[in-house]
Amino acid sequence: MEQVPDGGVMVTATDACGGISKDDLERVIDTARPACPNSRPGRRRGLGLGLAIVRGVVEAHRGSVGVVNIHGSCRFEVRLPH
């Protein structure tokens, strides 16, 4: 967790998933988006509601959620205002 210039905070989580395709990057947090087809073998593929729920809770508190690719990984960022 780190403090951001507006006095709020940013929490990040980095996943060694190999990154998310550019086409999917903008939609990865969308409600009921099919889970990533590149997920680990044997892993159940659901509708990807978890990130949409996170976005809803964060936005209800006037924050934002984003995701970026960095060095073969993806980083999810949650920003909350002061």
mmCIF file of the N, C-alpha and C atoms, coordinates in Angstrom:
data_MODEL
# 
_entry.id   MODEL 
# 
loop_
_atom_site.group_PDB 
_atom_site.id 
_atom_site.type_symbol 
_atom_site.label_atom_id 
_atom_site.label_alt_id 
_atom_site.label_comp_id 
_atom_site.label_asym_id 
_atom_site.label_entity_id 
_atom_site.label_seq_id 
_atom_site.pdbx_PDB_ins_code 
_atom_site.Cartn_x 
_atom_site.Cartn_y 
_atom_site.Cartn_z 
_atom_site.occupancy 
_atom_site.B_iso_or_equiv 
_atom_site.pdbx_formal_charge 
_atom_site.auth_seq_id 
_atom_site.auth_comp_id 
_atom_site.auth_asym_id 
_atom_site.auth_atom_id 
_atom_site.pdbx_PDB_model_num 
ATOM 1   N N  . MET A 1 1  ? 0.857   -1.155  0.000   1.00 0.00 ? 1  MET A N  1 
ATOM 2   C CA . MET A 1 1  ? 0.000   0.000   0.000   1.00 0.00 ? 1  MET A CA 1 
ATOM 3   C C  . MET A 1 1  ? 0.914   1.231   0.000   1.00 0.00 ? 1  MET A C  1 
ATOM 4   N N  . GLU A 1 2  ? 0.535   2.207   -0.812  1.00 0.00 ? 2  GLU A N  1 
ATOM 5   C CA . GLU A 1 2  ? 1.301   3.455   -0.850  1.00 0.00 ? 2  GLU A CA 1 
ATOM 6   C C  . GLU A 1 2  ? 0.359   4.643   -0.891  1.00 0.00 ? 2  GLU A C  1 
ATOM 7   N N  . GLN A 1 3  ? 0.836   5.738   -0.398  1.00 0.00 ? 3  GLN A N  1 
ATOM 8   C CA . GLN A 1 3  ? 0.050   6.964   -0.416  1.00 0.00 ? 3  GLN A CA 1 
ATOM 9   C C  . GLN A 1 3  ? 0.223   7.619   -1.784  1.00 0.00 ? 3  GLN A C  1 
ATOM 10  N N  . VAL A 1 4  ? -0.871  8.163   -2.327  1.00 0.00 ? 4  VAL A N  1 
ATOM 11  C CA . VAL A 1 4  ? -0.828  8.842   -3.619  1.00 0.00 ? 4  VAL A CA 1 
ATOM 12  C C  . VAL A 1 4  ? -0.933  10.344  -3.395  1.00 0.00 ? 4  VAL A C  1 
ATOM 13  N N  . PRO A 1 5  ? -0.556  11.168  -4.397  1.00 0.00 ? 5  PRO A N  1 
ATOM 14  C CA . PRO A 1 5  ? -0.485  12.622  -4.213  1.00 0.00 ? 5  PRO A CA 1 
ATOM 15  C C  . PRO A 1 5  ? -1.741  13.289  -3.656  1.00 0.00 ? 5  PRO A C  1 
ATOM 16  N N  . ASP A 1 6  ? -2.936  12.747  -3.940  1.00 0.00 ? 6  ASP A N  1 
ATOM 17  C CA . ASP A 1 6  ? -4.156  13.396  -3.448  1.00 0.00 ? 6  ASP A CA 1 
ATOM 18  C C  . ASP A 1 6  ? -4.469  13.058  -2.000  1.00 0.00 ? 6  ASP A C  1 
ATOM 19  N N  . GLY A 1 7  ? -3.567  12.313  -1.334  1.00 0.00 ? 7  GLY A N  1 
ATOM 20  C CA . GLY A 1 7  ? -3.773  11.951  0.069   1.00 0.00 ? 7  GLY A CA 1 
ATOM 21  C C  . GLY A 1 7  ? -4.475  10.619  0.234   1.00 0.00 ? 7  GLY A C  1 
ATOM 22  N N  . GLY A 1 8  ? -4.897  10.016  -0.857  1.00 0.00 ? 8  GLY A N  1 
ATOM 23  C CA . GLY A 1 8  ? -5.533  8.705   -0.796  1.00 0.00 ? 8  GLY A CA 1 
ATOM 24  C C  . GLY A 1 8  ? -4.484  7.603   -0.740  1.00 0.00 ? 8  GLY A C  1 
ATOM 25  N N  . VAL A 1 9  ? -4.912  6.376   -1.013  1.00 0.00 ? 9  VAL A N  1 
ATOM 26  C CA . VAL A 1 9  ? -3.994  5.243   -1.014  1.00 0.00 ? 9  VAL A CA 1 
ATOM 27  C C  . VAL A 1 9  ? -4.183  4.420   -2.286  1.00 0.00 ? 9  VAL A C  1 
ATOM 28  N N  . MET A 1 10 ? -3.130  3.681   -2.641  1.00 0.00 ? 10 MET A N  1 
ATOM 29  C CA . MET A 1 10 ? -3.200  2.744   -3.752  1.00 0.00 ? 10 MET A CA 1 
ATOM 30  C C  . MET A 1 10 ? -2.685  1.399   -3.266  1.00 0.00 ? 10 MET A C  1 
ATOM 31  N N  . VAL A 1 11 ? -3.473  0.364   -3.503  1.00 0.00 ? 11 VAL A N  1 
ATOM 32  C CA . VAL A 1 11 ? -3.091  -0.999  -3.169  1.00 0.00 ? 11 VAL A CA 1 
ATOM 33  C C  . VAL A 1 11 ? -2.887  -1.729  -4.489  1.00 0.00 ? 11 VAL A C  1 
ATOM 34  N N  . THR A 1 12 ? -1.775  -2.467  -4.619  1.00 0.00 ? 12 THR A N  1 
ATOM 35  C CA . THR A 1 12 ? -1.509  -3.200  -5.846  1.00 0.00 ? 12 THR A CA 1 
ATOM 36  C C  . THR A 1 12 ? -1.316  -4.678  -5.560  1.00 0.00 ? 12 THR A C  1 
ATOM 37  N N  . ALA A 1 13 ? -1.653  -5.487  -6.544  1.00 0.00 ? 13 ALA A N  1 
ATOM 38  C CA . ALA A 1 13 ? -1.403  -6.927  -6.493  1.00 0.00 ? 13 ALA A CA 1 
ATOM 39  C C  . ALA A 1 13 ? -0.873  -7.337  -7.854  1.00 0.00 ? 13 ALA A C  1 
ATOM 40  N N  . THR A 1 14 ? 0.280   -7.994  -7.869  1.00 0.00 ? 14 THR A N  1 
ATOM 41  C CA . THR A 1 14 ? 0.894   -8.420  -9.119  1.00 0.00 ? 14 THR A CA 1 
ATOM 42  C C  . THR A 1 14 ? 0.800   -9.929  -9.234  1.00 0.00 ? 14 THR A C  1 
ATOM 43  N N  . ASP A 1 15 ? 0.418   -10.395 -10.432 1.00 0.00 ? 15 ASP A N  1 
ATOM 44  C CA . ASP A 1 15 ? 0.229   -11.805 -10.708 1.00 0.00 ? 15 ASP A CA 1 
ATOM 45  C C  . ASP A 1 15 ? 1.217   -12.212 -11.795 1.00 0.00 ? 15 ASP A C  1 
ATOM 46  N N  . ALA A 1 16 ? 1.898   -13.311 -11.634 1.00 0.00 ? 16 ALA A N  1 
ATOM 47  C CA . ALA A 1 16 ? 2.853   -13.786 -12.627 1.00 0.00 ? 16 ALA A CA 1 
ATOM 48  C C  . ALA A 1 16 ? 2.142   -14.597 -13.709 1.00 0.00 ? 16 ALA A C  1 
ATOM 49  N N  . CYS A 1 17 ? 1.092   -14.035 -14.261 1.00 0.00 ? 17 CYS A N  1 
ATOM 50  C CA . CYS A 1 17 ? 0.248   -14.751 -15.228 1.00 0.00 ? 17 CYS A CA 1 
ATOM 51  C C  . CYS A 1 17 ? 0.785   -14.711 -16.646 1.00 0.00 ? 17 CYS A C  1 
ATOM 52  N N  . GLY A 1 18 ? 1.846   -13.959 -16.890 1.00 0.00 ? 18 GLY A N  1 
ATOM 53  C CA . GLY A 1 18 ? 2.367   -13.826 -18.235 1.00 0.00 ? 18 GLY A CA 1 
ATOM 54  C C  . GLY A 1 18 ? 1.788   -12.631 -18.963 1.00 0.00 ? 18 GLY A C  1 
ATOM 55  N N  . GLY A 1 19 ? 0.935   -11.878 -18.297 1.00 0.00 ? 19 GLY A N  1 
ATOM 56  C CA . GLY A 1 19 ? 0.316   -10.707 -18.906 1.00 0.00 ? 19 GLY A CA 1 
ATOM 57  C C  . GLY A 1 19 ? -1.043  -11.020 -19.502 1.00 0.00 ? 19 GLY A C  1 
ATOM 58  N N  . ILE A 1 20 ? -1.770  -9.987  -19.823 1.00 0.00 ? 20 ILE A N  1 
ATOM 59  C CA . ILE A 1 20 ? -3.107  -10.099 -20.391 1.00 0.00 ? 20 ILE A CA 1 
ATOM 60  C C  . ILE A 1 20 ? -3.055  -9.470  -21.777 1.00 0.00 ? 20 ILE A C  1 
ATOM 61  N N  . SER A 1 21 ? -3.685  -10.116 -22.749 1.00 0.00 ? 21 SER A N  1 
ATOM 62  C CA . SER A 1 21 ? -3.644  -9.591  -24.112 1.00 0.00 ? 21 SER A CA 1 
ATOM 63  C C  . SER A 1 21 ? -4.202  -8.171  -24.153 1.00 0.00 ? 21 SER A C  1 
ATOM 64  N N  . LYS A 1 22 ? -3.681  -7.384  -25.081 1.00 0.00 ? 22 LYS A N  1 
ATOM 65  C CA . LYS A 1 22 ? -4.090  -5.983  -25.202 1.00 0.00 ? 22 LYS A CA 1 
ATOM 66  C C  . LYS A 1 22 ? -5.606  -5.867  -25.408 1.00 0.00 ? 22 LYS A C  1 
ATOM 67  N N  . ASP A 1 23 ? -6.189  -6.788  -26.181 1.00 0.00 ? 23 ASP A N  1 
ATOM 68  C CA . ASP A 1 23 ? -7.629  -6.760  -26.430 1.00 0.00 ? 23 ASP A CA 1 
ATOM 69  C C  . ASP A 1 23 ? -8.434  -7.012  -25.155 1.00 0.00 ? 23 ASP A C  1 
ATOM 70  N N  . ASP A 1 24 ? -7.937  -7.893  -24.290 1.00 0.00 ? 24 ASP A N  1 
ATOM 71  C CA . ASP A 1 24 ? -8.658  -8.236  -23.062 1.00 0.00 ? 24 ASP A CA 1 
ATOM 72  C C  . ASP A 1 24 ? -8.368  -7.283  -21.914 1.00 0.00 ? 24 ASP A C  1 
ATOM 73  N N  . LEU A 1 25 ? -7.259  -6.567  -21.968 1.00 0.00 ? 25 LEU A N  1 
ATOM 74  C CA . LEU A 1 25 ? -6.834  -5.719  -20.858 1.00 0.00 ? 25 LEU A CA 1 
ATOM 75  C C  . LEU A 1 25 ? -7.898  -4.706  -20.452 1.00 0.00 ? 25 LEU A C  1 
ATOM 76  N N  . GLU A 1 26 ? -8.564  -4.090  -21.425 1.00 0.00 ? 26 GLU A N  1 
ATOM 77  C CA . GLU A 1 26 ? -9.580  -3.086  -21.117 1.00 0.00 ? 26 GLU A CA 1 
ATOM 78  C C  . GLU A 1 26 ? -10.860 -3.699  -20.574 1.00 0.00 ? 26 GLU A C  1 
ATOM 79  N N  . ARG A 1 27 ? -11.091 -4.992  -20.855 1.00 0.00 ? 27 ARG A N  1 
ATOM 80  C CA . ARG A 1 27 ? -12.352 -5.630  -20.469 1.00 0.00 ? 27 ARG A CA 1 
ATOM 81  C C  . ARG A 1 27 ? -12.238 -6.589  -19.294 1.00 0.00 ? 27 ARG A C  1 
ATOM 82  N N  . VAL A 1 28 ? -11.045 -6.789  -18.767 1.00 0.00 ? 28 VAL A N  1 
ATOM 83  C CA . VAL A 1 28 ? -10.830 -7.826  -17.760 1.00 0.00 ? 28 VAL A CA 1 
ATOM 84  C C  . VAL A 1 28 ? -11.658 -7.615  -16.485 1.00 0.00 ? 28 VAL A C  1 
ATOM 85  N N  . ILE A 1 29 ? -12.054 -6.391  -16.194 1.00 0.00 ? 29 ILE A N  1 
ATOM 86  C CA . ILE A 1 29 ? -12.807 -6.114  -14.969 1.00 0.00 ? 29 ILE A CA 1 
ATOM 87  C C  . ILE A 1 29 ? -14.307 -6.001  -15.249 1.00 0.00 ? 29 ILE A C  1 
ATOM 88  N N  . ASP A 1 30 ? -14.728 -6.179  -16.496 1.00 0.00 ? 30 ASP A N  1 
ATOM 89  C CA . ASP A 1 30 ? -16.151 -6.068  -16.848 1.00 0.00 ? 30 ASP A CA 1 
ATOM 90  C C  . ASP A 1 30 ? -16.996 -7.122  -16.148 1.00 0.00 ? 30 ASP A C  1 
ATOM 91  N N  . THR A 1 31 ? -18.240 -6.771  -15.863 1.00 0.00 ? 31 THR A N  1 
ATOM 92  C CA . THR A 1 31 ? -19.175 -7.676  -15.207 1.00 0.00 ? 31 THR A CA 1 
ATOM 93  C C  . THR A 1 31 ? -19.468 -8.885  -16.083 1.00 0.00 ? 31 THR A C  1 
ATOM 94  N N  . ALA A 1 32 ? -19.393 -10.065 -15.501 1.00 0.00 ? 32 ALA A N  1 
ATOM 95  C CA . ALA A 1 32 ? -19.736 -11.341 -16.135 1.00 0.00 ? 32 ALA A CA 1 
ATOM 96  C C  . ALA A 1 32 ? -18.927 -11.616 -17.392 1.00 0.00 ? 32 ALA A C  1 
ATOM 97  N N  . ARG A 1 33 ? -17.722 -11.132 -17.443 1.00 0.00 ? 33 ARG A N  1 
ATOM 98  C CA . ARG A 1 33 ? -16.837 -11.427 -18.560 1.00 0.00 ? 33 ARG A CA 1 
ATOM 99  C C  . ARG A 1 33 ? -16.326 -12.847 -18.391 1.00 0.00 ? 33 ARG A C  1 
ATOM 100 N N  . PRO A 1 34 ? -16.326 -13.651 -19.458 1.00 0.00 ? 34 PRO A N  1 
ATOM 101 C CA . PRO A 1 34 ? -15.798 -15.018 -19.313 1.00 0.00 ? 34 PRO A CA 1 
ATOM 102 C C  . PRO A 1 34 ? -14.370 -14.990 -18.798 1.00 0.00 ? 34 PRO A C  1 
ATOM 103 N N  . ALA A 1 35 ? -14.050 -15.919 -17.933 1.00 0.00 ? 35 ALA A N  1 
ATOM 104 C CA . ALA A 1 35 ? -12.695 -15.990 -17.368 1.00 0.00 ? 35 ALA A CA 1 
ATOM 105 C C  . ALA A 1 35 ? -11.683 -16.234 -18.482 1.00 0.00 ? 35 ALA A C  1 
ATOM 106 N N  . CYS A 1 36 ? -10.467 -15.892 -18.225 1.00 0.00 ? 36 CYS A N  1 
ATOM 107 C CA . CYS A 1 36 ? -9.383  -15.992 -19.211 1.00 0.00 ? 36 CYS A CA 1 
ATOM 108 C C  . CYS A 1 36 ? -9.242  -17.417 -19.744 1.00 0.00 ? 36 CYS A C  1 
ATOM 109 N N  . PRO A 1 37 ? -9.301  -17.599 -21.079 1.00 0.00 ? 37 PRO A N  1 
ATOM 110 C CA . PRO A 1 37 ? -9.156  -18.942 -21.638 1.00 0.00 ? 37 PRO A CA 1 
ATOM 111 C C  . PRO A 1 37 ? -7.752  -19.506 -21.456 1.00 0.00 ? 37 PRO A C  1 
ATOM 112 N N  . ASN A 1 38 ? -6.787  -18.674 -21.099 1.00 0.00 ? 38 ASN A N  1 
ATOM 113 C CA . ASN A 1 38 ? -5.413  -19.126 -20.902 1.00 0.00 ? 38 ASN A CA 1 
ATOM 114 C C  . ASN A 1 38 ? -5.128  -19.543 -19.465 1.00 0.00 ? 38 ASN A C  1 
ATOM 115 N N  . SER A 1 39 ? -6.166  -19.691 -18.643 1.00 0.00 ? 39 SER A N  1 
ATOM 116 C CA . SER A 1 39 ? -5.927  -20.048 -17.242 1.00 0.00 ? 39 SER A CA 1 
ATOM 117 C C  . SER A 1 39 ? -5.336  -21.454 -17.145 1.00 0.00 ? 39 SER A C  1 
ATOM 118 N N  . ARG A 1 40 ? -4.793  -21.759 -16.002 1.00 0.00 ? 40 ARG A N  1 
ATOM 119 C CA . ARG A 1 40 ? -4.114  -23.036 -15.771 1.00 0.00 ? 40 ARG A CA 1 
ATOM 120 C C  . ARG A 1 40 ? -5.002  -24.225 -16.136 1.00 0.00 ? 40 ARG A C  1 
ATOM 121 N N  . PRO A 1 41 ? -4.402  -25.292 -16.700 1.00 0.00 ? 41 PRO A N  1 
ATOM 122 C CA . PRO A 1 41 ? -5.173  -26.504 -17.007 1.00 0.00 ? 41 PRO A CA 1 
ATOM 123 C C  . PRO A 1 41 ? -5.825  -27.057 -15.744 1.00 0.00 ? 41 PRO A C  1 
ATOM 124 N N  . GLY A 1 42 ? -7.033  -27.534 -15.882 1.00 0.00 ? 42 GLY A N  1 
ATOM 125 C CA . GLY A 1 42 ? -7.755  -28.100 -14.749 1.00 0.00 ? 42 GLY A CA 1 
ATOM 126 C C  . GLY A 1 42 ? -8.458  -27.075 -13.890 1.00 0.00 ? 42 GLY A C  1 
ATOM 127 N N  . ARG A 1 43 ? -8.202  -25.811 -14.124 1.00 0.00 ? 43 ARG A N  1 
ATOM 128 C CA . ARG A 1 43 ? -8.847  -24.753 -13.341 1.00 0.00 ? 43 ARG A CA 1 
ATOM 129 C C  . ARG A 1 43 ? -10.243 -24.507 -13.882 1.00 0.00 ? 43 ARG A C  1 
ATOM 130 N N  . ARG A 1 44 ? -11.189 -24.404 -12.990 1.00 0.00 ? 44 ARG A N  1 
ATOM 131 C CA . ARG A 1 44 ? -12.563 -24.140 -13.381 1.00 0.00 ? 44 ARG A CA 1 
ATOM 132 C C  . ARG A 1 44 ? -12.677 -22.770 -14.014 1.00 0.00 ? 44 ARG A C  1 
ATOM 133 N N  . ARG A 1 45 ? -13.363 -22.676 -15.126 1.00 0.00 ? 45 ARG A N  1 
ATOM 134 C CA . ARG A 1 45 ? -13.517 -21.395 -15.811 1.00 0.00 ? 45 ARG A CA 1 
ATOM 135 C C  . ARG A 1 45 ? -14.904 -20.850 -15.522 1.00 0.00 ? 45 ARG A C  1 
ATOM 136 N N  . GLY A 1 46 ? -14.953 -19.738 -14.819 1.00 0.00 ? 46 GLY A N  1 
ATOM 137 C CA . GLY A 1 46 ? -16.227 -19.136 -14.451 1.00 0.00 ? 46 GLY A CA 1 
ATOM 138 C C  . GLY A 1 46 ? -16.489 -17.868 -15.230 1.00 0.00 ? 46 GLY A C  1 
ATOM 139 N N  . LEU A 1 47 ? -17.314 -17.018 -14.656 1.00 0.00 ? 47 LEU A N  1 
ATOM 140 C CA . LEU A 1 47 ? -17.698 -15.787 -15.321 1.00 0.00 ? 47 LEU A CA 1 
ATOM 141 C C  . LEU A 1 47 ? -16.859 -14.592 -14.930 1.00 0.00 ? 47 LEU A C  1 
ATOM 142 N N  . GLY A 1 48 ? -15.898 -14.746 -14.072 1.00 0.00 ? 48 GLY A N  1 
ATOM 143 C CA . GLY A 1 48 ? -15.038 -13.634 -13.713 1.00 0.00 ? 48 GLY A CA 1 
ATOM 144 C C  . GLY A 1 48 ? -15.748 -12.534 -12.935 1.00 0.00 ? 48 GLY A C  1 
ATOM 145 N N  . LEU A 1 49 ? -16.619 -12.899 -12.016 1.00 0.00 ? 49 LEU A N  1 
ATOM 146 C CA . LEU A 1 49 ? -17.375 -11.909 -11.245 1.00 0.00 ? 49 LEU A CA 1 
ATOM 147 C C  . LEU A 1 49 ? -16.549 -11.227 -10.162 1.00 0.00 ? 49 LEU A C  1 
ATOM 148 N N  . GLY A 1 50 ? -15.494 -11.860 -9.696  1.00 0.00 ? 50 GLY A N  1 
ATOM 149 C CA . GLY A 1 50 ? -14.722 -11.323 -8.577  1.00 0.00 ? 50 GLY A CA 1 
ATOM 150 C C  . GLY A 1 50 ? -14.204 -9.915  -8.818  1.00 0.00 ? 50 GLY A C  1 
ATOM 151 N N  . LEU A 1 51 ? -13.573 -9.668  -9.956  1.00 0.00 ? 51 LEU A N  1 
ATOM 152 C CA . LEU A 1 51 ? -13.033 -8.337  -10.240 1.00 0.00 ? 51 LEU A CA 1 
ATOM 153 C C  . LEU A 1 51 ? -14.145 -7.314  -10.436 1.00 0.00 ? 51 LEU A C  1 
ATOM 154 N N  . ALA A 1 52 ? -15.269 -7.739  -11.002 1.00 0.00 ? 52 ALA A N  1 
ATOM 155 C CA . ALA A 1 52 ? -16.398 -6.820  -11.169 1.00 0.00 ? 52 ALA A CA 1 
ATOM 156 C C  . ALA A 1 52 ? -16.970 -6.417  -9.813  1.00 0.00 ? 52 ALA A C  1 
ATOM 157 N N  . ILE A 1 53 ? -16.992 -7.341  -8.874  1.00 0.00 ? 53 ILE A N  1 
ATOM 158 C CA . ILE A 1 53 ? -17.466 -7.033  -7.520  1.00 0.00 ? 53 ILE A CA 1 
ATOM 159 C C  . ILE A 1 53 ? -16.490 -6.071  -6.846  1.00 0.00 ? 53 ILE A C  1 
ATOM 160 N N  . VAL A 1 54 ? -15.195 -6.323  -6.991  1.00 0.00 ? 54 VAL A N  1 
ATOM 161 C CA . VAL A 1 54 ? -14.186 -5.412  -6.434  1.00 0.00 ? 54 VAL A CA 1 
ATOM 162 C C  . VAL A 1 54 ? -14.389 -4.016  -7.001  1.00 0.00 ? 54 VAL A C  1 
ATOM 163 N N  . ARG A 1 55 ? -14.549 -3.915  -8.315  1.00 0.00 ? 55 ARG A N  1 
ATOM 164 C CA . ARG A 1 55 ? -14.752 -2.603  -8.944  1.00 0.00 ? 55 ARG A CA 1 
ATOM 165 C C  . ARG A 1 55 ? -15.994 -1.905  -8.379  1.00 0.00 ? 55 ARG A C  1 
ATOM 166 N N  . GLY A 1 56 ? -17.085 -2.640  -8.209  1.00 0.00 ? 56 GLY A N  1 
ATOM 167 C CA . GLY A 1 56 ? -18.302 -2.051  -7.662  1.00 0.00 ? 56 GLY A CA 1 
ATOM 168 C C  . GLY A 1 56 ? -18.113 -1.489  -6.263  1.00 0.00 ? 56 GLY A C  1 
ATOM 169 N N  . VAL A 1 57 ? -17.434 -2.243  -5.412  1.00 0.00 ? 57 VAL A N  1 
ATOM 170 C CA . VAL A 1 57 ? -17.193 -1.798  -4.033  1.00 0.00 ? 57 VAL A CA 1 
ATOM 171 C C  . VAL A 1 57 ? -16.263 -0.576  -4.020  1.00 0.00 ? 57 VAL A C  1 
ATOM 172 N N  . VAL A 1 58 ? -15.201 -0.639  -4.804  1.00 0.00 ? 58 VAL A N  1 
ATOM 173 C CA . VAL A 1 58 ? -14.232 0.463   -4.838  1.00 0.00 ? 58 VAL A CA 1 
ATOM 174 C C  . VAL A 1 58 ? -14.874 1.731   -5.393  1.00 0.00 ? 58 VAL A C  1 
ATOM 175 N N  . GLU A 1 59 ? -15.640 1.604   -6.480  1.00 0.00 ? 59 GLU A N  1 
ATOM 176 C CA . GLU A 1 59 ? -16.294 2.782   -7.060  1.00 0.00 ? 59 GLU A CA 1 
ATOM 177 C C  . GLU A 1 59 ? -17.360 3.359   -6.130  1.00 0.00 ? 59 GLU A C  1 
ATOM 178 N N  . ALA A 1 60 ? -17.997 2.514   -5.319  1.00 0.00 ? 60 ALA A N  1 
ATOM 179 C CA . ALA A 1 60 ? -18.968 3.004   -4.338  1.00 0.00 ? 60 ALA A CA 1 
ATOM 180 C C  . ALA A 1 60 ? -18.291 3.882   -3.289  1.00 0.00 ? 60 ALA A C  1 
ATOM 181 N N  . HIS A 1 61 ? -16.983 3.710   -3.128  1.00 0.00 ? 61 HIS A N  1 
ATOM 182 C CA . HIS A 1 61 ? -16.203 4.523   -2.192  1.00 0.00 ? 61 HIS A CA 1 
ATOM 183 C C  . HIS A 1 61 ? -15.392 5.594   -2.928  1.00 0.00 ? 61 HIS A C  1 
ATOM 184 N N  . ARG A 1 62 ? -15.832 5.945   -4.114  1.00 0.00 ? 62 ARG A N  1 
ATOM 185 C CA . ARG A 1 62 ? -15.243 6.984   -4.963  1.00 0.00 ? 62 ARG A CA 1 
ATOM 186 C C  . ARG A 1 62 ? -13.809 6.674   -5.402  1.00 0.00 ? 62 ARG A C  1 
ATOM 187 N N  . GLY A 1 63 ? -13.483 5.399   -5.495  1.00 0.00 ? 63 GLY A N  1 
ATOM 188 C CA . GLY A 1 63 ? -12.152 4.988   -5.938  1.00 0.00 ? 63 GLY A CA 1 
ATOM 189 C C  . GLY A 1 63 ? -12.177 4.452   -7.354  1.00 0.00 ? 63 GLY A C  1 
ATOM 190 N N  . SER A 1 64 ? -11.058 3.873   -7.760  1.00 0.00 ? 64 SER A N  1 
ATOM 191 C CA . SER A 1 64 ? -10.968 3.301   -9.091  1.00 0.00 ? 64 SER A CA 1 
ATOM 192 C C  . SER A 1 64 ? -10.131 2.028   -9.061  1.00 0.00 ? 64 SER A C  1 
ATOM 193 N N  . VAL A 1 65 ? -10.356 1.176   -10.061 1.00 0.00 ? 65 VAL A N  1 
ATOM 194 C CA . VAL A 1 65 ? -9.620  -0.077  -10.210 1.00 0.00 ? 65 VAL A CA 1 
ATOM 195 C C  . VAL A 1 65 ? -9.063  -0.110  -11.621 1.00 0.00 ? 65 VAL A C  1 
ATOM 196 N N  . GLY A 1 66 ? -7.827  -0.549  -11.765 1.00 0.00 ? 66 GLY A N  1 
ATOM 197 C CA . GLY A 1 66 ? -7.231  -0.677  -13.083 1.00 0.00 ? 66 GLY A CA 1 
ATOM 198 C C  . GLY A 1 66 ? -6.296  -1.859  -13.133 1.00 0.00 ? 66 GLY A C  1 
ATOM 199 N N  . VAL A 1 67 ? -5.870  -2.199  -14.346 1.00 0.00 ? 67 VAL A N  1 
ATOM 200 C CA . VAL A 1 67 ? -4.919  -3.290  -14.534 1.00 0.00 ? 67 VAL A CA 1 
ATOM 201 C C  . VAL A 1 67 ? -3.952  -2.890  -15.644 1.00 0.00 ? 67 VAL A C  1 
ATOM 202 N N  . VAL A 1 68 ? -2.679  -3.204  -15.440 1.00 0.00 ? 68 VAL A N  1 
ATOM 203 C CA . VAL A 1 68 ? -1.629  -2.916  -16.418 1.00 0.00 ? 68 VAL A CA 1 
ATOM 204 C C  . VAL A 1 68 ? -0.710  -4.139  -16.531 1.00 0.00 ? 68 VAL A C  1 
ATOM 205 N N  . ASN A 1 69 ? -0.097  -4.301  -17.689 1.00 0.00 ? 69 ASN A N  1 
ATOM 206 C CA . ASN A 1 69 ? 0.915   -5.336  -17.877 1.00 0.00 ? 69 ASN A CA 1 
ATOM 207 C C  . ASN A 1 69 ? 2.281   -4.751  -17.566 1.00 0.00 ? 69 ASN A C  1 
ATOM 208 N N  . ILE A 1 70 ? 3.059   -5.491  -16.790 1.00 0.00 ? 70 ILE A N  1 
ATOM 209 C CA . ILE A 1 70 ? 4.442   -5.071  -16.508 1.00 0.00 ? 70 ILE A CA 1 
ATOM 210 C C  . ILE A 1 70 ? 5.333   -6.303  -16.469 1.00 0.00 ? 70 ILE A C  1 
ATOM 211 N N  . HIS A 1 71 ? 6.348   -6.327  -17.306 1.00 0.00 ? 71 HIS A N  1 
ATOM 212 C CA . HIS A 1 71 ? 7.387   -7.358  -17.290 1.00 0.00 ? 71 HIS A CA 1 
ATOM 213 C C  . HIS A 1 71 ? 6.838   -8.790  -17.252 1.00 0.00 ? 71 HIS A C  1 
ATOM 214 N N  . GLY A 1 72 ? 5.902   -9.136  -18.142 1.00 0.00 ? 72 GLY A N  1 
ATOM 215 C CA . GLY A 1 72 ? 5.371   -10.494 -18.193 1.00 0.00 ? 72 GLY A CA 1 
ATOM 216 C C  . GLY A 1 72 ? 4.394   -10.832 -17.092 1.00 0.00 ? 72 GLY A C  1 
ATOM 217 N N  . SER A 1 73 ? 3.943   -9.836  -16.378 1.00 0.00 ? 73 SER A N  1 
ATOM 218 C CA . SER A 1 73 ? 2.968   -10.020 -15.302 1.00 0.00 ? 73 SER A CA 1 
ATOM 219 C C  . SER A 1 73 ? 1.859   -8.994  -15.486 1.00 0.00 ? 73 SER A C  1 
ATOM 220 N N  . CYS A 1 74 ? 0.815   -9.125  -14.712 1.00 0.00 ? 74 CYS A N  1 
ATOM 221 C CA . CYS A 1 74 ? -0.198  -8.075  -14.695 1.00 0.00 ? 74 CYS A CA 1 
ATOM 222 C C  . CYS A 1 74 ? -0.325  -7.554  -13.263 1.00 0.00 ? 74 CYS A C  1 
ATOM 223 N N  . ARG A 1 75 ? -0.559  -6.255  -13.172 1.00 0.00 ? 75 ARG A N  1 
ATOM 224 C CA . ARG A 1 75 ? -0.682  -5.618  -11.862 1.00 0.00 ? 75 ARG A CA 1 
ATOM 225 C C  . ARG A 1 75 ? -2.050  -4.969  -11.769 1.00 0.00 ? 75 ARG A C  1 
ATOM 226 N N  . PHE A 1 76 ? -2.802  -5.341  -10.753 1.00 0.00 ? 76 PHE A N  1 
ATOM 227 C CA . PHE A 1 76 ? -4.099  -4.745  -10.472 1.00 0.00 ? 76 PHE A CA 1 
ATOM 228 C C  . PHE A 1 76 ? -3.887  -3.636  -9.461  1.00 0.00 ? 76 PHE A C  1 
ATOM 229 N N  . GLU A 1 77 ? -4.501  -2.475  -9.721  1.00 0.00 ? 77 GLU A N  1 
ATOM 230 C CA . GLU A 1 77 ? -4.328  -1.310  -8.861  1.00 0.00 ? 77 GLU A CA 1 
ATOM 231 C C  . GLU A 1 77 ? -5.678  -0.836  -8.357  1.00 0.00 ? 77 GLU A C  1 
ATOM 232 N N  . VAL A 1 78 ? -5.786  -0.676  -7.053  1.00 0.00 ? 78 VAL A N  1 
ATOM 233 C CA . VAL A 1 78 ? -7.003  -0.131  -6.415  1.00 0.00 ? 78 VAL A CA 1 
ATOM 234 C C  . VAL A 1 78 ? -6.605  1.188   -5.790  1.00 0.00 ? 78 VAL A C  1 
ATOM 235 N N  . ARG A 1 79 ? -7.265  2.255   -6.208  1.00 0.00 ? 79 ARG A N  1 
ATOM 236 C CA . ARG A 1 79 ? -7.008  3.590   -5.647  1.00 0.00 ? 79 ARG A CA 1 
ATOM 237 C C  . ARG A 1 79 ? -8.245  4.052   -4.882  1.00 0.00 ? 79 ARG A C  1 
ATOM 238 N N  . LEU A 1 80 ? -8.009  4.512   -3.677  1.00 0.00 ? 80 LEU A N  1 
ATOM 239 C CA . LEU A 1 80 ? -9.084  5.033   -2.837  1.00 0.00 ? 80 LEU A CA 1 
ATOM 240 C C  . LEU A 1 80 ? -8.729  6.444   -2.390  1.00 0.00 ? 80 LEU A C  1 
ATOM 241 N N  . PRO A 1 81 ? -9.693  7.353   -2.454  1.00 0.00 ? 81 PRO A N  1 
ATOM 242 C CA . PRO A 1 81 ? -9.404  8.730   -2.041  1.00 0.00 ? 81 PRO A CA 1 
ATOM 243 C C  . PRO A 1 81 ? -9.311  8.845   -0.530  1.00 0.00 ? 81 PRO A C  1 
ATOM 244 N N  . HIS A 1 82 ? -8.742  9.960   -0.101  1.00 0.00 ? 82 HIS A N  1 
ATOM 245 C CA . HIS A 1 82 ? -8.607  10.253  1.324   1.00 0.00 ? 82 HIS A CA 1 
ATOM 246 C C  . HIS A 1 82 ? -9.959  10.543  1.911   1.00 0.00 ? 82 HIS A C  1 
# 
